Amino acid sequence: MNSHNKYIEEIALQALKKVDCKNPPVPVEKIANEFGLEVIEFPFHEKISGLLKKEEGIIGVNKGQPPVRRRFTVSHELGHFLLGHGMENAQEEMIEGSFDKPLPQEREANMFASILLMPSKWVREEVEKKGKIDIDELSQTFGVSKQAMTIRLLYLKLI
């Protein structure tokens, strides 16, 4: 892990400490609230997952999306906020497919969200405890999508 990724991990772990969270699922709205951000659900267009309005202290999430998706979106936007990403117009929309976007800030916000929702230590402990990798079960335990869990397991070289 390079030093920048280490920095992102450190920020995510500090956010977990702030709400004294020691096991999954992570209370993402509570963490956002701790940093003065209010999470509000909006009926966005289906392609928009969420946005951050820094000045107003708002993370907007698409109320039409599944809970696991909304949790990832809140974590992603929180990542932009805590990593100090300068959104030029103080508003950034997380649009479907942004996981594949080459923009460094998007990759960093996705990495932050993955680490916040699925800290490596916790994922490894769950896998060891069960003695096997069951993506459905892990996804439910951590409150994330199967896709997010699969990407995290690949990143941690557990699959």
GUVEXRO-132305 format. One record per residue (C-alpha): residue number from 1; residue in three letters; x, y, z. Coordinates in Angstrom, 1 decimal. Example, Ala and Ser with C-alpha at 12.3 -4.5 7.8 and 13.67 -1.06 7.14 Angstrom:
2
<r><lumlum>1</lumlum><fido>Ala</fido><x>12.3</x><y>-4.5</y><z>7.8</z></r>
<r><lumlum>2</lumlum><fido>Ser</fido><x>13.7</x><y>-1.1</y><z>7.1</z></r>
//
This chain:
159
<r><lumlum>1</lumlum><fido>Met</fido><x>0.0</x><y>0.0</y><z>0.0</z></r>
<r><lumlum>2</lumlum><fido>Asn</fido><x>1.5</x><y>3.3</y><z>-1.0</z></r>
<r><lumlum>3</lumlum><fido>Ser</fido><x>1.7</x><y>6.2</y><z>1.5</z></r>
<r><lumlum>4</lumlum><fido>His</fido><x>-1.3</x><y>8.1</y><z>-0.1</z></r>
<r><lumlum>5</lumlum><fido>Asn</fido><x>-3.5</x><y>5.0</y><z>0.3</z></r>
<r><lumlum>6</lumlum><fido>Lys</fido><x>-2.2</x><y>4.6</y><z>3.9</z></r>
<r><lumlum>7</lumlum><fido>Tyr</fido><x>-3.2</x><y>8.3</y><z>4.5</z></r>
<r><lumlum>8</lumlum><fido>Ile</fido><x>-6.7</x><y>7.6</y><z>3.2</z></r>
<r><lumlum>9</lumlum><fido>Glu</fido><x>-7.0</x><y>4.5</y><z>5.4</z></r>
<r><lumlum>10</lumlum><fido>Glu</fido><x>-5.8</x><y>6.5</y><z>8.5</z></r>
<r><lumlum>11</lumlum><fido>Ile</fido><x>-8.5</x><y>9.1</y><z>7.9</z></r>
<r><lumlum>12</lumlum><fido>Ala</fido><x>-11.2</x><y>6.4</y><z>7.5</z></r>
<r><lumlum>13</lumlum><fido>Leu</fido><x>-10.1</x><y>4.7</y><z>10.7</z></r>
<r><lumlum>14</lumlum><fido>Gln</fido><x>-10.1</x><y>8.0</y><z>12.6</z></r>
<r><lumlum>15</lumlum><fido>Ala</fido><x>-13.7</x><y>8.5</y><z>11.5</z></r>
<r><lumlum>16</lumlum><fido>Leu</fido><x>-14.6</x><y>5.1</y><z>12.9</z></r>
<r><lumlum>17</lumlum><fido>Lys</fido><x>-12.9</x><y>6.0</y><z>16.2</z></r>
<r><lumlum>18</lumlum><fido>Lys</fido><x>-14.8</x><y>9.3</y><z>16.4</z></r>
<r><lumlum>19</lumlum><fido>Val</fido><x>-18.1</x><y>7.4</y><z>16.8</z></r>
<r><lumlum>20</lumlum><fido>Asp</fido><x>-16.4</x><y>4.5</y><z>18.8</z></r>
<r><lumlum>21</lumlum><fido>Cys</fido><x>-17.4</x><y>2.0</y><z>16.1</z></r>
<r><lumlum>22</lumlum><fido>Lys</fido><x>-15.6</x><y>-1.3</y><z>16.5</z></r>
<r><lumlum>23</lumlum><fido>Asn</fido><x>-17.6</x><y>-3.7</y><z>14.4</z></r>
<r><lumlum>24</lumlum><fido>Pro</fido><x>-19.8</x><y>-3.8</y><z>11.3</z></r>
<r><lumlum>25</lumlum><fido>Pro</fido><x>-22.1</x><y>-2.5</y><z>10.0</z></r>
<r><lumlum>26</lumlum><fido>Val</fido><x>-20.6</x><y>1.0</y><z>10.2</z></r>
<r><lumlum>27</lumlum><fido>Pro</fido><x>-23.2</x><y>3.8</y><z>11.1</z></r>
<r><lumlum>28</lumlum><fido>Val</fido><x>-22.3</x><y>6.0</y><z>8.2</z></r>
<r><lumlum>29</lumlum><fido>Glu</fido><x>-25.0</x><y>8.7</y><z>8.9</z></r>
<r><lumlum>30</lumlum><fido>Lys</fido><x>-23.9</x><y>9.0</y><z>12.5</z></r>
<r><lumlum>31</lumlum><fido>Ile</fido><x>-20.3</x><y>9.5</y><z>11.3</z></r>
<r><lumlum>32</lumlum><fido>Ala</fido><x>-21.5</x><y>12.1</y><z>8.8</z></r>
<r><lumlum>33</lumlum><fido>Asn</fido><x>-23.4</x><y>13.9</y><z>11.6</z></r>
<r><lumlum>34</lumlum><fido>Glu</fido><x>-20.3</x><y>13.9</y><z>13.8</z></r>
<r><lumlum>35</lumlum><fido>Phe</fido><x>-18.5</x><y>15.9</y><z>11.1</z></r>
<r><lumlum>36</lumlum><fido>Gly</fido><x>-21.4</x><y>18.4</y><z>10.9</z></r>
<r><lumlum>37</lumlum><fido>Leu</fido><x>-23.0</x><y>16.9</y><z>7.8</z></r>
<r><lumlum>38</lumlum><fido>Glu</fido><x>-26.7</x><y>16.1</y><z>7.5</z></r>
<r><lumlum>39</lumlum><fido>Val</fido><x>-27.7</x><y>13.2</y><z>5.2</z></r>
<r><lumlum>40</lumlum><fido>Ile</fido><x>-30.8</x><y>14.0</y><z>3.2</z></r>
<r><lumlum>41</lumlum><fido>Glu</fido><x>-32.6</x><y>11.7</y><z>0.8</z></r>
<r><lumlum>42</lumlum><fido>Phe</fido><x>-33.7</x><y>13.2</y><z>-2.5</z></r>
<r><lumlum>43</lumlum><fido>Pro</fido><x>-35.6</x><y>11.9</y><z>-5.5</z></r>
<r><lumlum>44</lumlum><fido>Phe</fido><x>-32.6</x><y>12.3</y><z>-7.8</z></r>
<r><lumlum>45</lumlum><fido>His</fido><x>-32.5</x><y>11.1</y><z>-11.4</z></r>
<r><lumlum>46</lumlum><fido>Glu</fido><x>-31.6</x><y>7.4</y><z>-11.3</z></r>
<r><lumlum>47</lumlum><fido>Lys</fido><x>-28.1</x><y>8.0</y><z>-12.7</z></r>
<r><lumlum>48</lumlum><fido>Ile</fido><x>-27.2</x><y>10.3</y><z>-9.7</z></r>
<r><lumlum>49</lumlum><fido>Ser</fido><x>-26.3</x><y>8.5</y><z>-6.5</z></r>
<r><lumlum>50</lumlum><fido>Gly</fido><x>-25.5</x><y>11.5</y><z>-4.4</z></r>
<r><lumlum>51</lumlum><fido>Leu</fido><x>-23.8</x><y>14.9</y><z>-4.0</z></r>
<r><lumlum>52</lumlum><fido>Leu</fido><x>-22.0</x><y>16.9</y><z>-1.4</z></r>
<r><lumlum>53</lumlum><fido>Lys</fido><x>-22.9</x><y>20.5</y><z>-0.6</z></r>
<r><lumlum>54</lumlum><fido>Lys</fido><x>-20.0</x><y>21.5</y><z>1.6</z></r>
<r><lumlum>55</lumlum><fido>Glu</fido><x>-21.1</x><y>25.0</y><z>2.5</z></r>
<r><lumlum>56</lumlum><fido>Glu</fido><x>-24.6</x><y>23.8</y><z>3.5</z></r>
<r><lumlum>57</lumlum><fido>Gly</fido><x>-23.2</x><y>20.8</y><z>5.3</z></r>
<r><lumlum>58</lumlum><fido>Ile</fido><x>-25.4</x><y>18.4</y><z>3.3</z></r>
<r><lumlum>59</lumlum><fido>Ile</fido><x>-24.8</x><y>15.0</y><z>1.8</z></r>
<r><lumlum>60</lumlum><fido>Gly</fido><x>-27.7</x><y>14.3</y><z>-0.6</z></r>
<r><lumlum>61</lumlum><fido>Val</fido><x>-28.4</x><y>10.7</y><z>-1.5</z></r>
<r><lumlum>62</lumlum><fido>Asn</fido><x>-30.8</x><y>9.2</y><z>-4.0</z></r>
<r><lumlum>63</lumlum><fido>Lys</fido><x>-33.7</x><y>7.8</y><z>-2.1</z></r>
<r><lumlum>64</lumlum><fido>Gly</fido><x>-34.6</x><y>5.5</y><z>-5.0</z></r>
<r><lumlum>65</lumlum><fido>Gln</fido><x>-31.5</x><y>3.4</y><z>-4.6</z></r>
<r><lumlum>66</lumlum><fido>Pro</fido><x>-31.1</x><y>0.4</y><z>-2.4</z></r>
<r><lumlum>67</lumlum><fido>Pro</fido><x>-29.8</x><y>0.9</y><z>1.2</z></r>
<r><lumlum>68</lumlum><fido>Val</fido><x>-26.4</x><y>-0.7</y><z>0.5</z></r>
<r><lumlum>69</lumlum><fido>Arg</fido><x>-25.9</x><y>1.7</y><z>-2.4</z></r>
<r><lumlum>70</lumlum><fido>Arg</fido><x>-27.0</x><y>4.7</y><z>-0.3</z></r>
<r><lumlum>71</lumlum><fido>Arg</fido><x>-24.5</x><y>3.7</y><z>2.5</z></r>
<r><lumlum>72</lumlum><fido>Phe</fido><x>-21.7</x><y>3.6</y><z>0.0</z></r>
<r><lumlum>73</lumlum><fido>Thr</fido><x>-22.7</x><y>6.9</y><z>-1.5</z></r>
<r><lumlum>74</lumlum><fido>Val</fido><x>-22.8</x><y>8.6</y><z>1.9</z></r>
<r><lumlum>75</lumlum><fido>Ser</fido><x>-19.3</x><y>7.1</y><z>2.7</z></r>
<r><lumlum>76</lumlum><fido>His</fido><x>-18.0</x><y>8.3</y><z>-0.8</z></r>
<r><lumlum>77</lumlum><fido>Glu</fido><x>-19.2</x><y>11.8</y><z>-0.2</z></r>
<r><lumlum>78</lumlum><fido>Leu</fido><x>-17.9</x><y>11.8</y><z>3.3</z></r>
<r><lumlum>79</lumlum><fido>Gly</fido><x>-14.6</x><y>10.8</y><z>1.8</z></r>
<r><lumlum>80</lumlum><fido>His</fido><x>-14.6</x><y>13.9</y><z>-0.5</z></r>
<r><lumlum>81</lumlum><fido>Phe</fido><x>-15.3</x><y>16.0</y><z>2.6</z></r>
<r><lumlum>82</lumlum><fido>Leu</fido><x>-12.7</x><y>14.5</y><z>4.9</z></r>
<r><lumlum>83</lumlum><fido>Leu</fido><x>-10.0</x><y>14.2</y><z>2.3</z></r>
<r><lumlum>84</lumlum><fido>Gly</fido><x>-10.4</x><y>17.9</y><z>1.6</z></r>
<r><lumlum>85</lumlum><fido>His</fido><x>-11.2</x><y>17.5</y><z>-2.1</z></r>
<r><lumlum>86</lumlum><fido>Gly</fido><x>-11.9</x><y>20.9</y><z>-3.6</z></r>
<r><lumlum>87</lumlum><fido>Met</fido><x>-15.1</x><y>20.6</y><z>-5.5</z></r>
<r><lumlum>88</lumlum><fido>Glu</fido><x>-14.9</x><y>23.6</y><z>-7.7</z></r>
<r><lumlum>89</lumlum><fido>Asn</fido><x>-18.5</x><y>24.5</y><z>-7.4</z></r>
<r><lumlum>90</lumlum><fido>Ala</fido><x>-18.8</x><y>22.8</y><z>-4.0</z></r>
<r><lumlum>91</lumlum><fido>Gln</fido><x>-21.1</x><y>20.2</y><z>-5.4</z></r>
<r><lumlum>92</lumlum><fido>Glu</fido><x>-20.1</x><y>16.9</y><z>-6.8</z></r>
<r><lumlum>93</lumlum><fido>Glu</fido><x>-22.5</x><y>14.3</y><z>-8.1</z></r>
<r><lumlum>94</lumlum><fido>Met</fido><x>-21.7</x><y>10.6</y><z>-7.8</z></r>
<r><lumlum>95</lumlum><fido>Ile</fido><x>-22.9</x><y>9.3</y><z>-11.1</z></r>
<r><lumlum>96</lumlum><fido>Glu</fido><x>-23.4</x><y>5.6</y><z>-12.0</z></r>
<r><lumlum>97</lumlum><fido>Gly</fido><x>-20.1</x><y>4.2</y><z>-13.2</z></r>
<r><lumlum>98</lumlum><fido>Ser</fido><x>-18.0</x><y>6.7</y><z>-11.4</z></r>
<r><lumlum>99</lumlum><fido>Phe</fido><x>-16.2</x><y>3.7</y><z>-9.9</z></r>
<r><lumlum>100</lumlum><fido>Asp</fido><x>-14.5</x><y>3.3</y><z>-13.3</z></r>
<r><lumlum>101</lumlum><fido>Lys</fido><x>-13.8</x><y>7.0</y><z>-13.7</z></r>
<r><lumlum>102</lumlum><fido>Pro</fido><x>-10.1</x><y>7.9</y><z>-14.0</z></r>
<r><lumlum>103</lumlum><fido>Leu</fido><x>-10.5</x><y>11.0</y><z>-11.9</z></r>
<r><lumlum>104</lumlum><fido>Pro</fido><x>-8.1</x><y>10.6</y><z>-8.9</z></r>
<r><lumlum>105</lumlum><fido>Gln</fido><x>-10.5</x><y>12.3</y><z>-6.5</z></r>
<r><lumlum>106</lumlum><fido>Glu</fido><x>-13.3</x><y>9.8</y><z>-7.4</z></r>
<r><lumlum>107</lumlum><fido>Arg</fido><x>-10.9</x><y>6.9</y><z>-6.9</z></r>
<r><lumlum>108</lumlum><fido>Glu</fido><x>-9.8</x><y>8.3</y><z>-3.6</z></r>
<r><lumlum>109</lumlum><fido>Ala</fido><x>-13.4</x><y>8.8</y><z>-2.4</z></r>
<r><lumlum>110</lumlum><fido>Asn</fido><x>-14.3</x><y>5.2</y><z>-3.5</z></r>
<r><lumlum>111</lumlum><fido>Met</fido><x>-11.2</x><y>3.9</y><z>-1.6</z></r>
<r><lumlum>112</lumlum><fido>Phe</fido><x>-12.2</x><y>5.9</y><z>1.5</z></r>
<r><lumlum>113</lumlum><fido>Ala</fido><x>-15.7</x><y>4.5</y><z>1.3</z></r>
<r><lumlum>114</lumlum><fido>Ser</fido><x>-14.4</x><y>0.9</y><z>0.9</z></r>
<r><lumlum>115</lumlum><fido>Ile</fido><x>-12.1</x><y>1.3</y><z>3.9</z></r>
<r><lumlum>116</lumlum><fido>Leu</fido><x>-14.7</x><y>3.0</y><z>6.1</z></r>
<r><lumlum>117</lumlum><fido>Leu</fido><x>-17.4</x><y>0.4</y><z>5.4</z></r>
<r><lumlum>118</lumlum><fido>Met</fido><x>-15.0</x><y>-2.6</y><z>5.3</z></r>
<r><lumlum>119</lumlum><fido>Pro</fido><x>-11.8</x><y>-2.0</y><z>7.3</z></r>
<r><lumlum>120</lumlum><fido>Ser</fido><x>-9.2</x><y>-4.6</y><z>6.3</z></r>
<r><lumlum>121</lumlum><fido>Lys</fido><x>-8.8</x><y>-5.8</y><z>9.9</z></r>
<r><lumlum>122</lumlum><fido>Trp</fido><x>-12.5</x><y>-6.5</y><z>10.3</z></r>
<r><lumlum>123</lumlum><fido>Val</fido><x>-12.8</x><y>-8.2</y><z>6.9</z></r>
<r><lumlum>124</lumlum><fido>Arg</fido><x>-9.8</x><y>-10.5</y><z>7.7</z></r>
<r><lumlum>125</lumlum><fido>Glu</fido><x>-11.3</x><y>-11.3</y><z>11.1</z></r>
<r><lumlum>126</lumlum><fido>Glu</fido><x>-14.7</x><y>-12.2</y><z>9.6</z></r>
<r><lumlum>127</lumlum><fido>Val</fido><x>-13.0</x><y>-14.4</y><z>7.0</z></r>
<r><lumlum>128</lumlum><fido>Glu</fido><x>-10.9</x><y>-16.1</y><z>9.7</z></r>
<r><lumlum>129</lumlum><fido>Lys</fido><x>-13.8</x><y>-16.6</y><z>12.0</z></r>
<r><lumlum>130</lumlum><fido>Lys</fido><x>-15.9</x><y>-18.3</y><z>9.3</z></r>
<r><lumlum>131</lumlum><fido>Gly</fido><x>-13.0</x><y>-20.2</y><z>7.9</z></r>
<r><lumlum>132</lumlum><fido>Lys</fido><x>-14.3</x><y>-19.5</y><z>4.4</z></r>
<r><lumlum>133</lumlum><fido>Ile</fido><x>-15.3</x><y>-16.6</y><z>2.1</z></r>
<r><lumlum>134</lumlum><fido>Asp</fido><x>-19.1</x><y>-16.3</y><z>1.7</z></r>
<r><lumlum>135</lumlum><fido>Ile</fido><x>-19.6</x><y>-13.0</y><z>-0.2</z></r>
<r><lumlum>136</lumlum><fido>Asp</fido><x>-23.4</x><y>-13.0</y><z>0.5</z></r>
<r><lumlum>137</lumlum><fido>Glu</fido><x>-22.8</x><y>-13.4</y><z>4.2</z></r>
<r><lumlum>138</lumlum><fido>Leu</fido><x>-20.0</x><y>-10.8</y><z>4.3</z></r>
<r><lumlum>139</lumlum><fido>Ser</fido><x>-22.0</x><y>-8.3</y><z>2.3</z></r>
<r><lumlum>140</lumlum><fido>Gln</fido><x>-24.9</x><y>-8.6</y><z>4.8</z></r>
<r><lumlum>141</lumlum><fido>Thr</fido><x>-22.5</x><y>-8.4</y><z>7.8</z></r>
<r><lumlum>142</lumlum><fido>Phe</fido><x>-20.9</x><y>-5.2</y><z>6.5</z></r>
<r><lumlum>143</lumlum><fido>Gly</fido><x>-24.1</x><y>-3.7</y><z>4.9</z></r>
<r><lumlum>144</lumlum><fido>Val</fido><x>-22.5</x><y>-3.4</y><z>1.5</z></r>
<r><lumlum>145</lumlum><fido>Ser</fido><x>-23.3</x><y>-4.7</y><z>-2.0</z></r>
<r><lumlum>146</lumlum><fido>Lys</fido><x>-21.8</x><y>-7.9</y><z>-3.2</z></r>
<r><lumlum>147</lumlum><fido>Gln</fido><x>-19.9</x><y>-5.9</y><z>-5.8</z></r>
<r><lumlum>148</lumlum><fido>Ala</fido><x>-18.3</x><y>-3.7</y><z>-3.2</z></r>
<r><lumlum>149</lumlum><fido>Met</fido><x>-17.4</x><y>-6.7</y><z>-1.0</z></r>
<r><lumlum>150</lumlum><fido>Thr</fido><x>-15.9</x><y>-8.5</y><z>-4.0</z></r>
<r><lumlum>151</lumlum><fido>Ile</fido><x>-13.8</x><y>-5.5</y><z>-5.0</z></r>
<r><lumlum>152</lumlum><fido>Arg</fido><x>-12.6</x><y>-5.2</y><z>-1.3</z></r>
<r><lumlum>153</lumlum><fido>Leu</fido><x>-11.7</x><y>-8.9</y><z>-1.1</z></r>
<r><lumlum>154</lumlum><fido>Leu</fido><x>-9.8</x><y>-8.7</y><z>-4.3</z></r>
<r><lumlum>155</lumlum><fido>Tyr</fido><x>-8.0</x><y>-5.5</y><z>-3.1</z></r>
<r><lumlum>156</lumlum><fido>Leu</fido><x>-7.1</x><y>-7.3</y><z>0.2</z></r>
<r><lumlum>157</lumlum><fido>Lys</fido><x>-5.9</x><y>-10.3</y><z>-1.9</z></r>
<r><lumlum>158</lumlum><fido>Leu</fido><x>-8.3</x><y>-12.6</y><z>0.0</z></r>
<r><lumlum>159</lumlum><fido>Ile</fido><x>-9.8</x><y>-14.0</y><z>-3.3</z></r>
//
